[in-house]
Amino acid sequence: MVEQLYDAYSEIKNYDIAALLSSEGGIKLKTEIRLFSSFTYQHSLITASAPQDEYSLELTHYGMSLTIGIKYCIGK
């Protein structure tokens, strides 16, 4: 049995077009201190690779990010 090696790197596109959705909120803890949270989702609008035939997978990029932090005001 002979295995066939597939070179996926030659089929990857050099560009990407994506949509980004972001939401942020926060609350005031004290006059100078705020607690905030942010969620971001990004999804490609085009495929990352060019399929070789109709049975190939169409790969897309996507990502999610959740951020929690504290903001401190140092001046007025």
N, C-alpha and C positions, 0 to 999 in steps of 0.2 A: 504494500500500500504506500503510495507516494502522496505526501501532503503538499498542497499548493500554498505558496506564500503570497499574501496580498499586501501590496504597498499602499497603505492608506494615505501616506503623506503626499503623494503625487496628486491626489484628488481633492485636497483641501483648498478652499478659496482663500485669497489674500485679503479679503475685505469682509466686513460684517455690517449690517444695518439692523438696529434693534430698537425696541420700544422700552421705555423706562417709566415705572409707576412708583411714586414715593409718597409716604404719609408721615407726618410728624406731629407730635403733641407734647404738651408739658404742663407742669403745675408749679406755682410759686410756693416755695417752702418758707422763705424769709424774704426781706426786701432785696437782698443781694444774691440770693441763691434760688436757682430753679432746677427742677428735675425734668429731664426730657427723654423721649423715646422716639425712634425713627425706624420705619420699615421700608425697604426698597426691594422691588422685584424688576428684573430685566429679562427680556425674552427676545431672541433673534427673530426677525421677520423673514429672513432668507435661510436656506440650508447652508451648513458649514462645509459640506462636501458635495461633489458632483457624482450622482449615482452612475455606476457603470452599466447597469441594466435595470429592468423594471422590478427586480427582486432585491435590489440593494436598499439598505436603510438610508433614510434621509435624516441626517444628524443636524440638530440645532443646539445653539448655546442658550443657557438660561442661568440665572443666579438670584439668590435672595440674601438680604442682609438685615439684621436686627441690631440696632444700636441703642444703648441706654447710657445716659451720662448726666453730669451735673454742670450747669453753667454758673459762673460766679462773676458778678459785676464789680470791676475794680475802680470805676470812675463814674461820675454823673454828668 
